[in-house]
Amino acid sequence: MKKIIQFWKECMGELRKVVWPSRSEAVASVKVVLVSTIVIALLLGLLDLAFTEALRLIF
């Protein structure tokens, strides 16, 4: 039981050291992730469409 208590004390100590992002930094990061996800999804969709059409022409 001592090891579990020590583990949680160390975890809490480490979490106190964490520098959390501000609200504006978090919102900016979320925007970057959303935009990049949408762009990659569109690119993959276009590649899928292109390969599908190429295969239809071949077969």
CHARMM-style PDB file with segment names, atoms N, HN, CA, C and O in Angstrom:
ATOM      1  N   MET     1       0.825  -1.193   0.000  1.00  0.00      PROA
ATOM      2  CA  MET     1       0.000   0.000   0.000  1.00  0.00      PROA
ATOM      3  C   MET     1       0.874   1.263   0.000  1.00  0.00      PROA
ATOM      4  O   MET     1       0.489   2.293  -0.553  1.00  0.00      PROA
ATOM      5  N   LYS     2       2.045   1.168   0.623  1.00  0.00      PROA
ATOM      6  HN  LYS     2       2.357   0.332   1.073  1.00  0.00      PROA
ATOM      7  CA  LYS     2       2.936   2.318   0.686  1.00  0.00      PROA
ATOM      8  C   LYS     2       3.385   2.741  -0.717  1.00  0.00      PROA
ATOM      9  O   LYS     2       3.516   3.932  -1.001  1.00  0.00      PROA
ATOM     10  N   LYS     3       3.619   1.757  -1.588  1.00  0.00      PROA
ATOM     11  HN  LYS     3       3.512   0.790  -1.358  1.00  0.00      PROA
ATOM     12  CA  LYS     3       4.079   2.065  -2.937  1.00  0.00      PROA
ATOM     13  C   LYS     3       2.995   2.800  -3.733  1.00  0.00      PROA
ATOM     14  O   LYS     3       3.294   3.701  -4.517  1.00  0.00      PROA
ATOM     15  N   ILE     4       1.753   2.413  -3.525  1.00  0.00      PROA
ATOM     16  HN  ILE     4       1.510   1.681  -2.888  1.00  0.00      PROA
ATOM     17  CA  ILE     4       0.652   3.078  -4.227  1.00  0.00      PROA
ATOM     18  C   ILE     4       0.521   4.526  -3.765  1.00  0.00      PROA
ATOM     19  O   ILE     4       0.346   5.429  -4.583  1.00  0.00      PROA
ATOM     20  N   ILE     5       0.606   4.740  -2.478  1.00  0.00      PROA
ATOM     21  HN  ILE     5       0.748   4.006  -1.813  1.00  0.00      PROA
ATOM     22  CA  ILE     5       0.509   6.107  -1.935  1.00  0.00      PROA
ATOM     23  C   ILE     5       1.686   6.941  -2.429  1.00  0.00      PROA
ATOM     24  O   ILE     5       1.504   8.097  -2.812  1.00  0.00      PROA
ATOM     25  N   GLN     6       2.872   6.378  -2.425  1.00  0.00      PROA
ATOM     26  HN  GLN     6       3.019   5.439  -2.114  1.00  0.00      PROA
ATOM     27  CA  GLN     6       4.057   7.092  -2.909  1.00  0.00      PROA
ATOM     28  C   GLN     6       3.912   7.433  -4.382  1.00  0.00      PROA
ATOM     29  O   GLN     6       4.272   8.530  -4.809  1.00  0.00      PROA
ATOM     30  N   PHE     7       3.377   6.484  -5.170  1.00  0.00      PROA
ATOM     31  HN  PHE     7       3.084   5.592  -4.823  1.00  0.00      PROA
ATOM     32  CA  PHE     7       3.157   6.716  -6.594  1.00  0.00      PROA
ATOM     33  C   PHE     7       2.238   7.917  -6.804  1.00  0.00      PROA
ATOM     34  O   PHE     7       2.542   8.797  -7.610  1.00  0.00      PROA
ATOM     35  N   TRP     8       1.122   7.957  -6.086  1.00  0.00      PROA
ATOM     36  HN  TRP     8       0.875   7.242  -5.432  1.00  0.00      PROA
ATOM     37  CA  TRP     8       0.174   9.073  -6.256  1.00  0.00      PROA
ATOM     38  C   TRP     8       0.763  10.403  -5.798  1.00  0.00      PROA
ATOM     39  O   TRP     8       0.496  11.438  -6.409  1.00  0.00      PROA
ATOM     40  N   LYS     9       1.551  10.387  -4.744  1.00  0.00      PROA
ATOM     41  HN  LYS     9       1.767   9.546  -4.248  1.00  0.00      PROA
ATOM     42  CA  LYS     9       2.205  11.613  -4.296  1.00  0.00      PROA
ATOM     43  C   LYS     9       3.159  12.129  -5.366  1.00  0.00      PROA
ATOM     44  O   LYS     9       3.214  13.330  -5.631  1.00  0.00      PROA
ATOM     45  N   GLU    10       3.915  11.210  -5.985  1.00  0.00      PROA
ATOM     46  HN  GLU    10       3.871  10.235  -5.770  1.00  0.00      PROA
ATOM     47  CA  GLU    10       4.843  11.610  -7.040  1.00  0.00      PROA
ATOM     48  C   GLU    10       4.099  12.110  -8.274  1.00  0.00      PROA
ATOM     49  O   GLU    10       4.524  13.069  -8.917  1.00  0.00      PROA
ATOM     50  N   CYS    11       2.991  11.457  -8.597  1.00  0.00      PROA
ATOM     51  HN  CYS    11       2.646  10.678  -8.074  1.00  0.00      PROA
ATOM     52  CA  CYS    11       2.177  11.917  -9.737  1.00  0.00      PROA
ATOM     53  C   CYS    11       1.664  13.338  -9.508  1.00  0.00      PROA
ATOM     54  O   CYS    11       1.742  14.186 -10.398  1.00  0.00      PROA
ATOM     55  N   MET    12       1.151  13.585  -8.335  1.00  0.00      PROA
ATOM     56  HN  MET    12       1.087  12.897  -7.613  1.00  0.00      PROA
ATOM     57  CA  MET    12       0.633  14.917  -8.024  1.00  0.00      PROA
ATOM     58  C   MET    12       1.757  15.956  -8.048  1.00  0.00      PROA
ATOM     59  O   MET    12       1.557  17.085  -8.498  1.00  0.00      PROA
ATOM     60  N   GLY    13       2.930  15.571  -7.564  1.00  0.00      PROA
ATOM     61  HN  GLY    13       3.092  14.654  -7.198  1.00  0.00      PROA
ATOM     62  CA  GLY    13       4.073  16.474  -7.600  1.00  0.00      PROA
ATOM     63  C   GLY    13       4.476  16.828  -9.020  1.00  0.00      PROA
ATOM     64  O   GLY    13       4.807  17.978  -9.310  1.00  0.00      PROA
ATOM     65  N   GLU    14       4.449  15.834  -9.913  1.00  0.00      PROA
ATOM     66  HN  GLU    14       4.180  14.899  -9.678  1.00  0.00      PROA
ATOM     67  CA  GLU    14       4.791  16.090 -11.313  1.00  0.00      PROA
ATOM     68  C   GLU    14       3.736  16.950 -11.985  1.00  0.00      PROA
ATOM     69  O   GLU    14       4.068  17.821 -12.790  1.00  0.00      PROA
ATOM     70  N   LEU    15       2.464  16.718 -11.666  1.00  0.00      PROA
ATOM     71  HN  LEU    15       2.194  16.011 -11.013  1.00  0.00      PROA
ATOM     72  CA  LEU    15       1.396  17.521 -12.271  1.00  0.00      PROA
ATOM     73  C   LEU    15       1.466  18.988 -11.829  1.00  0.00      PROA
ATOM     74  O   LEU    15       1.026  19.875 -12.560  1.00  0.00      PROA
ATOM     75  N   ARG    16       2.006  19.241 -10.661  1.00  0.00      PROA
ATOM     76  HN  ARG    16       2.363  18.520 -10.068  1.00  0.00      PROA
ATOM     77  CA  ARG    16       2.158  20.640 -10.223  1.00  0.00      PROA
ATOM     78  C   ARG    16       3.227  21.362 -11.045  1.00  0.00      PROA
ATOM     79  O   ARG    16       3.207  22.588 -11.151  1.00  0.00      PROA
ATOM     80  N   LYS    17       4.157  20.605 -11.625  1.00  0.00      PROA
ATOM     81  HN  LYS    17       4.173  19.608 -11.539  1.00  0.00      PROA
ATOM     82  CA  LYS    17       5.233  21.194 -12.422  1.00  0.00      PROA
ATOM     83  C   LYS    17       4.811  21.504 -13.856  1.00  0.00      PROA
ATOM     84  O   LYS    17       5.486  22.255 -14.559  1.00  0.00      PROA
ATOM     85  N   VAL    18       3.704  20.929 -14.280  1.00  0.00      PROA
ATOM     86  HN  VAL    18       3.155  20.318 -13.709  1.00  0.00      PROA
ATOM     87  CA  VAL    18       3.268  21.078 -15.669  1.00  0.00      PROA
ATOM     88  C   VAL    18       2.860  22.524 -15.932  1.00  0.00      PROA
ATOM     89  O   VAL    18       2.163  23.143 -15.127  1.00  0.00      PROA
ATOM     90  N   VAL    19       3.305  23.049 -17.070  1.00  0.00      PROA
ATOM     91  HN  VAL    19       3.871  22.546 -17.723  1.00  0.00      PROA
ATOM     92  CA  VAL    19       2.877  24.389 -17.490  1.00  0.00      PROA
ATOM     93  C   VAL    19       1.734  24.192 -18.482  1.00  0.00      PROA
ATOM     94  O   VAL    19       1.959  23.801 -19.627  1.00  0.00      PROA
ATOM     95  N   TRP    20       0.518  24.461 -18.039  1.00  0.00      PROA
ATOM     96  HN  TRP    20       0.335  24.778 -17.108  1.00  0.00      PROA
ATOM     97  CA  TRP    20      -0.660  24.249 -18.869  1.00  0.00      PROA
ATOM     98  C   TRP    20      -0.809  25.403 -19.850  1.00  0.00      PROA
ATOM     99  O   TRP    20      -0.498  26.542 -19.504  1.00  0.00      PROA
ATOM    100  N   PRO    21      -1.280  25.133 -21.071  1.00  0.00      PROA
ATOM    101  CA  PRO    21      -1.451  26.219 -22.046  1.00  0.00      PROA
ATOM    102  C   PRO    21      -2.617  27.121 -21.644  1.00  0.00      PROA
ATOM    103  O   PRO    21      -3.557  26.708 -20.966  1.00  0.00      PROA
ATOM    104  N   SER    22      -2.512  28.366 -22.093  1.00  0.00      PROA
ATOM    105  HN  SER    22      -1.748  28.702 -22.644  1.00  0.00      PROA
ATOM    106  CA  SER    22      -3.613  29.285 -21.833  1.00  0.00      PROA
ATOM    107  C   SER    22      -4.797  28.911 -22.724  1.00  0.00      PROA
ATOM    108  O   SER    22      -4.668  28.078 -23.621  1.00  0.00      PROA
ATOM    109  N   ARG    23      -5.925  29.520 -22.476  1.00  0.00      PROA
ATOM    110  HN  ARG    23      -6.030  30.197 -21.748  1.00  0.00      PROA
ATOM    111  CA  ARG    23      -7.124  29.223 -23.266  1.00  0.00      PROA
ATOM    112  C   ARG    23      -6.898  29.563 -24.738  1.00  0.00      PROA
ATOM    113  O   ARG    23      -7.295  28.801 -25.619  1.00  0.00      PROA
ATOM    114  N   SER    24      -6.265  30.701 -25.005  1.00  0.00      PROA
ATOM    115  HN  SER    24      -5.942  31.320 -24.289  1.00  0.00      PROA
ATOM    116  CA  SER    24      -6.048  31.108 -26.397  1.00  0.00      PROA
ATOM    117  C   SER    24      -5.069  30.158 -27.102  1.00  0.00      PROA
ATOM    118  O   SER    24      -5.239  29.861 -28.285  1.00  0.00      PROA
ATOM    119  N   GLU    25      -4.054  29.686 -26.383  1.00  0.00      PROA
ATOM    120  HN  GLU    25      -3.916  29.927 -25.423  1.00  0.00      PROA
ATOM    121  CA  GLU    25      -3.121  28.718 -26.973  1.00  0.00      PROA
ATOM    122  C   GLU    25      -3.823  27.394 -27.281  1.00  0.00      PROA
ATOM    123  O   GLU    25      -3.583  26.780 -28.320  1.00  0.00      PROA
ATOM    124  N   ALA    26      -4.689  26.967 -26.367  1.00  0.00      PROA
ATOM    125  HN  ALA    26      -4.884  27.466 -25.523  1.00  0.00      PROA
ATOM    126  CA  ALA    26      -5.417  25.712 -26.581  1.00  0.00      PROA
ATOM    127  C   ALA    26      -6.367  25.834 -27.770  1.00  0.00      PROA
ATOM    128  O   ALA    26      -6.468  24.912 -28.579  1.00  0.00      PROA
ATOM    129  N   VAL    27      -7.060  26.959 -27.879  1.00  0.00      PROA
ATOM    130  HN  VAL    27      -6.978  27.708 -27.222  1.00  0.00      PROA
ATOM    131  CA  VAL    27      -7.982  27.173 -28.999  1.00  0.00      PROA
ATOM    132  C   VAL    27      -7.211  27.215 -30.313  1.00  0.00      PROA
ATOM    133  O   VAL    27      -7.662  26.647 -31.308  1.00  0.00      PROA
ATOM    134  N   ALA    28      -6.072  27.871 -30.334  1.00  0.00      PROA
ATOM    135  HN  ALA    28      -5.706  28.333 -29.526  1.00  0.00      PROA
ATOM    136  CA  ALA    28      -5.258  27.936 -31.548  1.00  0.00      PROA
ATOM    137  C   ALA    28      -4.781  26.538 -31.948  1.00  0.00      PROA
ATOM    138  O   ALA    28      -4.778  26.203 -33.132  1.00  0.00      PROA
ATOM    139  N   SER    29      -4.386  25.736 -30.989  1.00  0.00      PROA
ATOM    140  HN  SER    29      -4.388  26.008 -30.027  1.00  0.00      PROA
ATOM    141  CA  SER    29      -3.942  24.373 -31.286  1.00  0.00      PROA
ATOM    142  C   SER    29      -5.083  23.530 -31.847  1.00  0.00      PROA
ATOM    143  O   SER    29      -4.885  22.755 -32.783  1.00  0.00      PROA
ATOM    144  N   VAL    30      -6.265  23.682 -31.279  1.00  0.00      PROA
ATOM    145  HN  VAL    30      -6.425  24.312 -30.519  1.00  0.00      PROA
ATOM    146  CA  VAL    30      -7.432  22.940 -31.764  1.00  0.00      PROA
ATOM    147  C   VAL    30      -7.749  23.342 -33.205  1.00  0.00      PROA
ATOM    148  O   VAL    30      -8.074  22.488 -34.031  1.00  0.00      PROA
ATOM    149  N   LYS    31      -7.656  24.623 -33.505  1.00  0.00      PROA
ATOM    150  HN  LYS    31      -7.393  25.317 -32.835  1.00  0.00      PROA
ATOM    151  CA  LYS    31      -7.917  25.088 -34.872  1.00  0.00      PROA
ATOM    152  C   LYS    31      -6.926  24.480 -35.856  1.00  0.00      PROA
ATOM    153  O   LYS    31      -7.310  24.040 -36.940  1.00  0.00      PROA
ATOM    154  N   VAL    32      -5.658  24.457 -35.477  1.00  0.00      PROA
ATOM    155  HN  VAL    32      -5.347  24.814 -34.597  1.00  0.00      PROA
ATOM    156  CA  VAL    32      -4.627  23.878 -36.351  1.00  0.00      PROA
ATOM    157  C   VAL    32      -4.923  22.403 -36.608  1.00  0.00      PROA
ATOM    158  O   VAL    32      -4.824  21.938 -37.744  1.00  0.00      PROA
ATOM    159  N   VAL    33      -5.282  21.675 -35.569  1.00  0.00      PROA
ATOM    160  HN  VAL    33      -5.362  22.053 -34.646  1.00  0.00      PROA
ATOM    161  CA  VAL    33      -5.576  20.248 -35.715  1.00  0.00      PROA
ATOM    162  C   VAL    33      -6.797  20.040 -36.604  1.00  0.00      PROA
ATOM    163  O   VAL    33      -6.780  19.172 -37.478  1.00  0.00      PROA
ATOM    164  N   LEU    34      -7.853  20.816 -36.397  1.00  0.00      PROA
ATOM    165  HN  LEU    34      -7.867  21.521 -35.687  1.00  0.00      PROA
ATOM    166  CA  LEU    34      -9.061  20.661 -37.213  1.00  0.00      PROA
ATOM    167  C   LEU    34      -8.798  20.970 -38.683  1.00  0.00      PROA
ATOM    168  O   LEU    34      -9.219  20.220 -39.564  1.00  0.00      PROA
ATOM    169  N   VAL    35      -8.107  22.066 -38.944  1.00  0.00      PROA
ATOM    170  HN  VAL    35      -7.766  22.675 -38.228  1.00  0.00      PROA
ATOM    171  CA  VAL    35      -7.833  22.445 -40.336  1.00  0.00      PROA
ATOM    172  C   VAL    35      -6.945  21.405 -41.007  1.00  0.00      PROA
ATOM    173  O   VAL    35      -7.212  21.005 -42.140  1.00  0.00      PROA
ATOM    174  N   SER    36      -5.905  20.966 -40.331  1.00  0.00      PROA
ATOM    175  HN  SER    36      -5.688  21.290 -39.410  1.00  0.00      PROA
ATOM    176  CA  SER    36      -5.014  19.975 -40.944  1.00  0.00      PROA
ATOM    177  C   SER    36      -5.737  18.643 -41.151  1.00  0.00      PROA
ATOM    178  O   SER    36      -5.485  17.959 -42.143  1.00  0.00      PROA
ATOM    179  N   THR    37      -6.618  18.267 -40.245  1.00  0.00      PROA
ATOM    180  HN  THR    37      -6.822  18.822 -39.439  1.00  0.00      PROA
ATOM    181  CA  THR    37      -7.392  17.036 -40.408  1.00  0.00      PROA
ATOM    182  C   THR    37      -8.307  17.121 -41.616  1.00  0.00      PROA
ATOM    183  O   THR    37      -8.407  16.168 -42.388  1.00  0.00      PROA
ATOM    184  N   ILE    38      -8.973  18.253 -41.786  1.00  0.00      PROA
ATOM    185  HN  ILE    38      -8.891  19.027 -41.159  1.00  0.00      PROA
ATOM    186  CA  ILE    38      -9.867  18.431 -42.933  1.00  0.00      PROA
ATOM    187  C   ILE    38      -9.081  18.415 -44.237  1.00  0.00      PROA
ATOM    188  O   ILE    38      -9.507  17.791 -45.209  1.00  0.00      PROA
ATOM    189  N   VAL    39      -7.942  19.093 -44.268  1.00  0.00      PROA
ATOM    190  HN  VAL    39      -7.596  19.600 -43.478  1.00  0.00      PROA
ATOM    191  CA  VAL    39      -7.130  19.141 -45.490  1.00  0.00      PROA
ATOM    192  C   VAL    39      -6.639  17.738 -45.861  1.00  0.00      PROA
ATOM    193  O   VAL    39      -6.709  17.345 -47.025  1.00  0.00      PROA
ATOM    194  N   ILE    40      -6.151  16.997 -44.891  1.00  0.00      PROA
ATOM    195  HN  ILE    40      -6.094  17.316 -43.945  1.00  0.00      PROA
ATOM    196  CA  ILE    40      -5.660  15.647 -45.173  1.00  0.00      PROA
ATOM    197  C   ILE    40      -6.802  14.734 -45.609  1.00  0.00      PROA
ATOM    198  O   ILE    40      -6.628  13.911 -46.508  1.00  0.00      PROA
ATOM    199  N   ALA    41      -7.971  14.871 -44.979  1.00  0.00      PROA
ATOM    200  HN  ALA    41      -8.113  15.539 -44.248  1.00  0.00      PROA
ATOM    201  CA  ALA    41      -9.126  14.066 -45.372  1.00  0.00      PROA
ATOM    202  C   ALA    41      -9.524  14.362 -46.814  1.00  0.00      PROA
ATOM    203  O   ALA    41      -9.845  13.444 -47.569  1.00  0.00      PROA
ATOM    204  N   LEU    42      -9.505  15.634 -47.199  1.00  0.00      PROA
ATOM    205  HN  LEU    42      -9.244  16.379 -46.585  1.00  0.00      PROA
ATOM    206  CA  LEU    42      -9.839  15.992 -48.576  1.00  0.00      PROA
ATOM    207  C   LEU    42      -8.812  15.429 -49.558  1.00  0.00      PROA
ATOM    208  O   LEU    42      -9.182  14.909 -50.611  1.00  0.00      PROA
ATOM    209  N   LEU    43      -7.544  15.530 -49.223  1.00  0.00      PROA
ATOM    210  HN  LEU    43      -7.244  15.952 -48.368  1.00  0.00      PROA
ATOM    211  CA  LEU    43      -6.508  14.981 -50.098  1.00  0.00      PROA
ATOM    212  C   LEU    43      -6.644  13.468 -50.253  1.00  0.00      PROA
ATOM    213  O   LEU    43      -6.530  12.941 -51.359  1.00  0.00      PROA
ATOM    214  N   LEU    44      -6.885  12.783 -49.158  1.00  0.00      PROA
ATOM    215  HN  LEU    44      -6.978  13.211 -48.259  1.00  0.00      PROA
ATOM    216  CA  LEU    44      -7.055  11.337 -49.237  1.00  0.00      PROA
ATOM    217  C   LEU    44      -8.318  10.971 -50.019  1.00  0.00      PROA
ATOM    218  O   LEU    44      -8.329   9.983 -50.754  1.00  0.00      PROA
ATOM    219  N   GLY    45      -9.370  11.755 -49.864  1.00  0.00      PROA
ATOM    220  HN  GLY    45      -9.361  12.557 -49.267  1.00  0.00      PROA
ATOM    221  CA  GLY    45     -10.586  11.519 -50.632  1.00  0.00      PROA
ATOM    222  C   GLY    45     -10.358  11.703 -52.120  1.00  0.00      PROA
ATOM    223  O   GLY    45     -10.855  10.923 -52.932  1.00  0.00      PROA
ATOM    224  N   LEU    46      -9.611  12.728 -52.474  1.00  0.00      PROA
ATOM    225  HN  LEU    46      -9.207  13.362 -51.814  1.00  0.00      PROA
ATOM    226  CA  LEU    46      -9.302  12.960 -53.892  1.00  0.00      PROA
ATOM    227  C   LEU    46      -8.415  11.859 -54.456  1.00  0.00      PROA
ATOM    228  O   LEU    46      -8.615  11.421 -55.589  1.00  0.00      PROA
ATOM    229  N   LEU    47      -7.443  11.410 -53.679  1.00  0.00      PROA
ATOM    230  HN  LEU    47      -7.281  11.766 -52.759  1.00  0.00      PROA
ATOM    231  CA  LEU    47      -6.603  10.301 -54.127  1.00  0.00      PROA
ATOM    232  C   LEU    47      -7.434   9.028 -54.306  1.00  0.00      PROA
ATOM    233  O   LEU    47      -7.237   8.294 -55.275  1.00  0.00      PROA
ATOM    234  N   ASP    48      -8.336   8.767 -53.405  1.00  0.00      PROA
ATOM    235  HN  ASP    48      -8.496   9.363 -52.618  1.00  0.00      PROA
ATOM    236  CA  ASP    48      -9.203   7.597 -53.508  1.00  0.00      PROA
ATOM    237  C   ASP    48     -10.064   7.682 -54.763  1.00  0.00      PROA
ATOM    238  O   ASP    48     -10.218   6.700 -55.489  1.00  0.00      PROA
ATOM    239  N   LEU    49     -10.613   8.847 -55.007  1.00  0.00      PROA
ATOM    240  HN  LEU    49     -10.488   9.645 -54.418  1.00  0.00      PROA
ATOM    241  CA  LEU    49     -11.423   9.054 -56.207  1.00  0.00      PROA
ATOM    242  C   LEU    49     -10.592   8.845 -57.467  1.00  0.00      PROA
ATOM    243  O   LEU    49     -11.050   8.205 -58.414  1.00  0.00      PROA
ATOM    244  N   ALA    50      -9.390   9.373 -57.482  1.00  0.00      PROA
ATOM    245  HN  ALA    50      -9.019   9.893 -56.713  1.00  0.00      PROA
ATOM    246  CA  ALA    50      -8.520   9.238 -58.646  1.00  0.00      PROA
ATOM    247  C   ALA    50      -8.158   7.776 -58.899  1.00  0.00      PROA
ATOM    248  O   ALA    50      -8.217   7.311 -60.037  1.00  0.00      PROA
ATOM    249  N   PHE    51      -7.786   7.054 -57.854  1.00  0.00      PROA
ATOM    250  HN  PHE    51      -7.738   7.431 -56.929  1.00  0.00      PROA
ATOM    251  CA  PHE    51      -7.444   5.646 -58.020  1.00  0.00      PROA
ATOM    252  C   PHE    51      -8.656   4.820 -58.438  1.00  0.00      PROA
ATOM    253  O   PHE    51      -8.533   3.901 -59.248  1.00  0.00      PROA
ATOM    254  N   THR    52      -9.812   5.139 -57.896  1.00  0.00      PROA
ATOM    255  HN  THR    52      -9.912   5.886 -57.238  1.00  0.00      PROA
ATOM    256  CA  THR    52     -11.034   4.422 -58.275  1.00  0.00      PROA
ATOM    257  C   THR    52     -11.335   4.618 -59.752  1.00  0.00      PROA
ATOM    258  O   THR    52     -11.649   3.660 -60.459  1.00  0.00      PROA
ATOM    259  N   GLU    53     -11.239   5.847 -60.213  1.00  0.00      PROA
ATOM    260  HN  GLU    53     -10.984   6.625 -59.638  1.00  0.00      PROA
ATOM    261  CA  GLU    53     -11.501   6.120 -61.623  1.00  0.00      PROA
ATOM    262  C   GLU    53     -10.452   5.482 -62.524  1.00  0.00      PROA
ATOM    263  O   GLU    53     -10.772   5.002 -63.611  1.00  0.00      PROA
ATOM    264  N   ALA    54      -9.203   5.475 -62.073  1.00  0.00      PROA
ATOM    265  HN  ALA    54      -8.943   5.864 -61.190  1.00  0.00      PROA
ATOM    266  CA  ALA    54      -8.137   4.846 -62.868  1.00  0.00      PROA
ATOM    267  C   ALA    54      -8.388   3.343 -62.995  1.00  0.00      PROA
ATOM    268  O   ALA    54      -8.182   2.768 -64.064  1.00  0.00      PROA
ATOM    269  N   LEU    55      -8.830   2.710 -61.916  1.00  0.00      PROA
ATOM    270  HN  LEU    55      -8.997   3.177 -61.048  1.00  0.00      PROA
ATOM    271  CA  LEU    55      -9.121   1.292 -61.963  1.00  0.00      PROA
ATOM    272  C   LEU    55     -10.339   1.003 -62.843  1.00  0.00      PROA
ATOM    273  O   LEU    55     -10.387  -0.026 -63.516  1.00  0.00      PROA
ATOM    274  N   ARG    56     -11.310   1.896 -62.839  1.00  0.00      PROA
ATOM    275  HN  ARG    56     -11.271   2.732 -62.292  1.00  0.00      PROA
ATOM    276  CA  ARG    56     -12.479   1.710 -63.698  1.00  0.00      PROA
ATOM    277  C   ARG    56     -12.086   1.786 -65.174  1.00  0.00      PROA
ATOM    278  O   ARG    56     -12.659   1.084 -66.007  1.00  0.00      PROA
ATOM    279  N   LEU    57     -11.119   2.630 -65.494  1.00  0.00      PROA
ATOM    280  HN  LEU    57     -10.654   3.200 -64.817  1.00  0.00      PROA
ATOM    281  CA  LEU    57     -10.669   2.741 -66.875  1.00  0.00      PROA
ATOM    282  C   LEU    57      -9.902   1.492 -67.298  1.00  0.00      PROA
ATOM    283  O   LEU    57      -9.989   1.055 -68.446  1.00  0.00      PROA
ATOM    284  N   ILE    58      -9.154   0.929 -66.359  1.00  0.00      PROA
ATOM    285  HN  ILE    58      -9.084   1.285 -65.427  1.00  0.00      PROA
ATOM    286  CA  ILE    58      -8.362  -0.260 -66.674  1.00  0.00      PROA
ATOM    287  C   ILE    58      -9.252  -1.502 -66.805  1.00  0.00      PROA
ATOM    288  O   ILE    58      -9.083  -2.294 -67.732  1.00  0.00      PROA
ATOM    289  N   PHE    59     -10.180  -1.666 -65.894  1.00  0.00      PROA
ATOM    290  HN  PHE    59     -10.318  -1.022 -65.141  1.00  0.00      PROA
ATOM    291  CA  PHE    59     -11.011  -2.884 -65.898  1.00  0.00      PROA
ATOM    292  C   PHE    59     -12.358  -2.585 -66.441  1.00  0.00      PROA
ATOM    293  OT1 PHE    59     -13.202  -3.478 -66.525  1.00  0.00      PROA
TER     294      PHE     59
END
